[in-house]
Amino acid sequence: MEADIPAGFSRLDVDTLAHVASFLPCSEVLGLDCVCREWACAFRPPRLSLHITRVSLRGTPLSSALRAFARRFPALSTLSLRGSDACGRDVGVLCTSFRSLISLDLSGCDALQDAHVAAIGAALPQLQMLSLSGCRDVSDAGLAALLAHCRSLSSLLLGWCDISDFGLLSLSSISTSLTSLDLSGCAMLTDRGVAALMRRCPRLASLQLEGCREVSGWALATVTPRLRELTLSGATLVTDAGVGAVARACTGLRQIALRQCRSISDAALATLAAHCASLTALDVARCGVVTDRGVSKLAAGCSQLASLQLEGHADVTDASLHALAAGCPKLSLLNLWVCSNVTDAGVAALAQACPNLTSLDVRLCSKVGAVAVSALAAHCPSLTALYTERAGPVDDEAVVRLAAGCPRLALLDLGMQDNLTDAALLAVAERCSQLRSLSVAYCKQLTDAGLSTLVAACPQLSTLDLNNCTLLTQTTLEAIAAHCPRLQSLDLGGQPGSGSGSLRPRPSRPPDPLTHCGVGSGQRLATDAGLLELAAACHGLRSLNIRYCSDVSAEAVERIKDLLCANVQVRQ
């Protein structure tokens, strides 16, 4: 048998071998060429892009992995170390080993400082894209040192770095190449600095200023007409008048995010409708006062609208949905979370008029339920994401229709729908094999049989929420471990004070159907053995919620952390 292995691999082409390697963690890919000469050759194909995370390393030092990958992929042009916890030593290896890089992502590597950024600039002057989002110790000085060498940057992400108006002055060195800039969370920025930036960077097409609380829309009044994407979410000084100034200056604007800008109202929507006919995406979630009047004007003026976030606006009713149905046939994403006056009738009308709908959020819309879900099943075959947590009642029949009519579902949130039984899960298992995220939190009629069938039929599951599914036992954990190798997030949290949680050890004998209810029965939560088995099988697990699982020991939690490098939340 061993003699057949190299011969078998020799019959596979390079693309197939690369596909096989893509399922393996970095630490195992590094060892493949040690097996035999044939494997050493097979797993050294030319590679242009690589993504390394702390989880995929599985304990391998990042600097060692970088040296090994540099030997295998000397022509690497794109490298992502997002979330890898890269430090100064790793940057040193990176700068000496990957001289061909034009794209580098160091997001979330918060150990990096100005000196490291300066070293990157000196070693990689040809960089065209660099992300330092979340590197909180990178300041104006580091940015200036970087840009002294990197004059070809077209995309620069500095979200939540320590950048001020003074730091923006150094961007003049890349004014002719810079097209995308992210300054989200840079709290020291003001209107003065942003206005100067607009004058210096005439080619800017995308600008992110989320959370910049000292910036108002007036700073962008002189913005270049080339601007296509603008994010001002959380910029509390932004007003209707400021948005109006932007709309008049940038008539080609396609995407604008104004989430949580408390001074935004229907007037801003009306101005955008009047001046930005090409608008395709708008986020006004949890803004000031948005009503049917504003949405109706928007729908009439922006026929290309494909994405609309209306979360938190109780004054939005079915009238808005009818207006969108009449004016925005290309709508594909709609967020109505907490729009409590929207009903089944409005969603049904929208579904019929917008067959390209791919994502709908009706959480906490108590008047939207099974009728709306059935309408989506009948008219929106491309639907991939549906959120119904705490919406109106959704029953098994509606979910069966949804699974049959929307087989591309990748995300399904059925939380708090306590009418659902295993019949709903069996329908999803049969029709929706591409499912990646499922929430059935507080669906207390679901059993091991339904969950086990579903996880076996949906091997791409990466997120699973089983919070307070009180009839589930250790059998469900075993099924997850056996069939969900790509699982990244699992919620097994229980309800405090209930005497039980989401998962209990499997009983030694079947419960009495006349007396067993799962709550207050004296049964416990997930066990050490079950969770360790899960951790051993699901290598990519990044988040495991076992709050209130009192039968899990501290030693087991530490062992799980060692195995997974995961964010295990424990609250007992």
Salt bridges, closest charged atoms under 4 A:
GLU28 OE2 - ARG58 NH1 3.06
ASP33 OD2 - ARG44 NH2 3.03
ASP33 OD2 - ARG72 NH2 2.93
ASP85 OD2 - ARG54 NE 3.16
ASP105 OD2 - ARG82 NH2 3.18
ASP110 OD2 - ARG136 NH2 2.85
ASP283 OD2 - ARG259 NE 3.01
GLU311 OE1 - ARG259 NH1 3.29
GLU311 OE2 - ARG286 NE 2.63
ASP361 OD2 - ARG363 NH2 2.54
GLU397 OE2 - ARG401 NH2 2.68
GLU478 OE1 - ARG506 NH1 3.02
GLU558 OE2 - LYS561 NZ 3.74
